[in-house]
Amino acid sequence: ILKVGSNYSGKSNTFEMDYAGAKAAGLGVGAYYYAYSSTVSGTRKDAQEVLEWIEGKQFEYPIYYDIEESYLAESLSRDLLTELITTFIEELQANGYYSALYVNANWLNNILDTETIVSRFDIWYARFVPEESPTWDESFGKQLSMWQYTDKGIAEGIRDYIDINYCYRDYPTLMKKWGLNGFEKEIEEIEEIEETKETAKAEEVSEEK
């Protein structure tokens, strides 16, 4: 999941390189945008900027809205925070992208309108646990599609620690099946829809006779 940018620093200066490298390595790619905006109009502008940055690319995983800045939690109401999240995600959804929310345990459980958020959007949930191979505890929250369980991961060829996640949804298949995130809708799906239309039309003709 690559950082695409933020409204503070603009488009990440490594995004294009990271995207090309991940694709060349045969990896599934998603992206996240780090939130600073405190208004609905600013957040909508952020989403439109992200759409420009990702145009022409294909993403097997969602485009995430990452909200965790403490000043947002301290200065904005729960309702407005929910509106910011909704504005960003729905703007991307309206343009053919599967968008979701990246959020840590404190924000999800204590700051946001949890019930509303988890009923509407997929959650990439950050909660770090000490075990090397942890088991998901239902008390952490049940509505999630991906769990970031450590920031102390080790990968061959990378000198620094990395974040490691469990993903519970087959996003690559969904993106291709539904024709989202830059992918064309799968032919079988289109043919199935057309076949259903033809069957319905034939039944209507039969009823008229």
N, C-alpha and C positions, 0 to 999 in steps of 0.2 A: 504494500500500500504506500504509494509515493506521495510526498508532500508536493502539492501543486502550487501552493503559495498562501498569502494572506493579504489583507488590505493594508497592512503595516509595511511589509517589505516587498509587496508585489509578487509577481510570478517567481517561484523558486529558480535560482540560477542553475540548479542541477536537474530540474524536472525533465527537460528534453533528453539529456544524457542518460538519466536514470530510466526513463521510459524506453529509449532505444536499447539500452543494455539489457533490461528485463525481457523485452520482447525477443531479442537475439538469443537469449538464454532459454527461451521457451517457457518463461514464467507467466502465470496469470497476473494481471495488473489491476490495481484499483488506485484511488487517489483520495487525499484529504485536504481540506481547506481549513486553516486555523483562523478562528473568529476573533475579531476585535470590535466590529461595529456594534453600536448600542442603539441603533434606530432601525425601523423596518425598511425605510427607503435606502439606507446605507447597506443593509443586508441584501436587499434585492439587487442593488448595484454590484455587490460582491458576487452574487450568483451569476449575473450576466457576464461579469468579467471571467469567471471560471469557465463558462460556456465557450468563450472565445479562446481560452488557453487550451481546452481539451478538444476543440473542433478537429475533426478528421482522424481522431485516434479511436482505438477500441479498448474497452476496459472489461475484463472478465469479472471484476468485483465492483462494488458500489463506489460512488463518489460521496465521501463522508464530510459532514459538517462537524468540525472539532471545536467544541466550546468548553473552555476550562479556565479562562482568565478570571482571577479573583475580583478585579474591579467591576466586572460585569455582574457577578453574583452580589456584590456589596451595594451596587448603585441601581440595579434594575429590579422590578417586581417579578414575581414568578410568572404572572400572566404575560408580561412583555418578553421575558426570556423564551417562553413557549412560542410566542408569536414570531420571534426571530428565527428559531429553529424551523418552524413551519414554513415561513417565507422562503428560506433558502432551499429547503428540500423540495417544496412544491414547485418552485421555479425551475429546478433541474428536471423534475418529473414531467413537467409540462413540455419540456424540450427533448423528451425521449431518453432520459437517463434515470437509472436506478440509484436513488440517493438515500442516504441513511445517516444516523447520528453516532459519532464517537463521543463517549462520555465516561467519566470516572465514577467510582462508587459514591463518593461524597455528593457530587452533583446530582446523580440520578436519584439517590435516596433522600437527600436533604434540601436540595435547592430547587430542582425542577418540579413541574407538575407531573409526577411519575406516571400516574394512571393514564393521563392523556397521551403522554409521549409514547409509552410502551404499547398503547392500543393502536397507534397510527404508524409508527416507524420502526424499521429494523434498528437494533442496537449493537454497536461494537463497544463492548463493555471492558473498561480498564480496571482491574482489581488484582493487585500483585499478591501472591502467596509464597511462602518460603520453600515449599516442597519442589523438588526438581521435576516431578511428574504429578502435578496435583489432580485431584478429582473435583469436579464442579460440585459445589454445595448449593442446594436450592435456595438457601437463605441469601445468597448473593444476588438473587433476582432471576426470574424465570423467563422473561422476555428478552431473548438475545439471539443474535445470529453469529456473533464472533466474540471471543473472550481473549483479551490480552492479559496473560497471567504473569508475565515477568518482563523486566527490562534488563535482565542480566543473562540473556541468552548468548551462546557462543556458536559461531558459524565459521567453517573453514574458509580462509581467504579474507576474513574481516577481522581487523585488529581490535576494534572496539566492541563493547557489549551491544547486543541488539535486542529489540522487543520480540517476543514470541507469542503466537496466538493459536487458539483452537478455532476452527470455523465449523459451524454446525449446519450450514446451508450450501447446497451445490450451486453457487452463484454462476460459474461459467456456463453450466447447462441452461440455467434460467435466462441469462442474457441472450444467448443464441436462440433459444426457443421463442422468446418473446420479442426479439429484435430490438434490444435496448443497448445503450452504451456504445453506439457506433456499429453494432452488428445488424446484418439483414435478418429478417424473420426467417426461420427455417422453412424450407420448401414444403416439407411434409405437413407442417402446421398450416401453411397457406392452402395446400391442396385439401386438407381435411375441412377447412372452413368453406372452401368453394364447393366441396362435395355436399356439405350440410345445406348450403344455400340451394343447390340444384335439387336435392331431395325435397326440401320444403316447397320449392317452386312446383315440382311434379305433383306433390300432394295437393297443392292449391288448385291446379288444373283439374286433377281428378275429382275434387270436391265440386268444382263448377259444373262438370259434366253430370 
